[in-house]
């Protein structure tokens, strides 16, 4: 006998938004423009990942959980480098996972690896929210 639980979509955790090149250029950076500047209205973090990557699979639920926790404070995006190679090249992503931290006032930082949940929270607080305090 199986137990089936039905949840309303509002009760499910939010997920980071997946971006293709077109939506990335509208929401994050227009990489084709000479004057590249951040387009968001709040700090953002971009997870460059691949579906075949083991550490990426471990990071994904953590990333989604934190996107729910930091909703309204930080935008969370995912970019599949296999589908969006132009974005990986533009940001010099040589391995996955690779996280791009984009604060509002200072320069973006690309950090390779799959941090634990507590490490990622610390990175978000230090790299994205520190400026807003």
C-alpha positions as a printed Julia matrix, in Angstrom:
133×3 Matrix{Float64}:
  0.0    0.0     0.0
  1.41   3.39   -0.99
  0.7    6.64    0.76
  0.09   9.53   -1.59
  0.39  13.05   -0.27
 -0.85  15.89   -2.44
  0.7   19.28   -1.87
 -0.4   22.59   -3.19
  2.3   24.13   -5.46
  2.69  27.0    -2.97
  3.72  24.48   -0.3
  6.6   23.11   -2.37
 10.05  24.62   -1.94
 10.95  27.18   -4.56
 13.59  26.23   -7.07
 16.33  28.34   -8.53
 15.37  29.66  -11.95
 17.03  27.94  -14.92
 18.3   30.37  -17.52
 19.18  29.98  -21.16
 21.42  32.46  -22.96
 18.52  34.69  -23.96
 17.03  35.0   -20.47
 20.51  35.35  -18.92
 21.19  38.33  -21.17
 17.93  39.96  -20.02
 18.12  39.22  -16.29
 21.81  39.01  -15.35
 24.34  40.32  -17.88
 24.03  41.29  -21.52
 27.36  39.74  -22.48
 27.08  41.03  -26.04
 27.07  44.66  -24.91
 30.48  46.39  -24.67
 29.47  48.0   -21.38
 28.7   44.83  -19.43
 26.87  45.62  -16.2
 24.71  43.65  -13.83
 21.02  43.92  -14.74
 19.44  42.61  -11.52
 17.7   44.58   -8.8
 19.14  42.47   -5.97
 22.32  40.39   -5.54
 22.39  37.12   -7.44
 24.14  33.79   -7.51
 24.45  31.67  -10.65
 25.13  27.93  -10.48
 26.96  26.78  -13.61
 26.3   23.04  -13.66
 25.98  19.96  -15.83
 23.55  17.04  -15.6
 26.39  14.47  -15.66
 28.27  16.08  -12.74
 28.04  14.25   -9.38
 28.94  17.25   -7.19
 26.41  19.34   -9.15
 23.68  16.83   -8.26
 24.65  17.06   -4.58
 24.64  20.88   -4.68
 21.31  21.24   -6.5
 18.92  20.55   -3.57
 21.01  22.79   -1.29
 20.92  25.57   -3.88
 17.15  25.22   -4.26
 16.63  25.18   -0.47
 18.65  28.35   -0.03
 16.83  30.03   -2.92
 13.71  29.58   -0.82
 15.4   30.83    2.36
 16.85  33.96    0.71
 13.77  34.71   -1.42
 13.42  38.46   -1.9
 17.04  39.09   -0.85
 19.07  37.16   -3.46
 18.16  35.84   -6.92
 19.24  32.25   -7.59
 19.85  31.1   -11.14
 21.09  27.9   -12.79
 22.85  27.59  -16.13
 23.46  24.2   -17.74
 26.86  24.6   -19.4
 26.18  21.79  -21.87
 23.22  23.71  -23.26
 24.65  27.22  -22.81
 28.3   26.86  -23.77
 28.52  30.54  -24.78
 27.81  31.58  -21.18
 30.37  29.13  -19.78
 32.99  30.53  -22.17
 32.04  34.15  -21.4
 32.64  33.57  -17.68
 35.64  31.28  -18.13
 33.9   28.32  -16.48
 36.36  25.45  -16.87
 34.79  23.01  -14.39
 31.48  22.39  -12.68
 29.96  23.19  -10.34
 31.04  26.8   -10.41
 29.16  29.52   -8.56
 29.08  33.11   -9.74
 28.37  35.52   -6.87
 27.09  38.88   -8.12
 26.83  41.6    -5.45
 25.08  44.88   -6.18
 28.05  47.19   -5.66
 31.26  45.25   -6.19
 32.68  42.92   -8.82
 31.31  39.42   -9.38
 33.33  36.43   -8.12
 33.47  32.96   -9.63
 34.04  30.24   -7.04
 34.5   26.6    -8.12
 33.28  23.62   -6.14
 30.27  22.34   -4.26
 30.11  23.93   -0.8
 28.03  22.43    2.0
 24.81  24.18    2.97
 26.44  26.04    5.87
 29.42  27.03    3.71
 27.13  28.32    0.96
 25.1   30.32    3.48
 28.32  31.88    4.77
 29.46  32.66    1.2
 26.11  34.3     0.43
 26.18  36.34    3.63
 29.78  37.45    3.11
 29.75  38.01   -0.64
 26.22  39.18   -1.37
 24.51  40.52    1.74
 27.36  42.14    3.64
 27.08  45.29    1.49
 23.41  45.7     2.37
 23.9   45.73    6.18
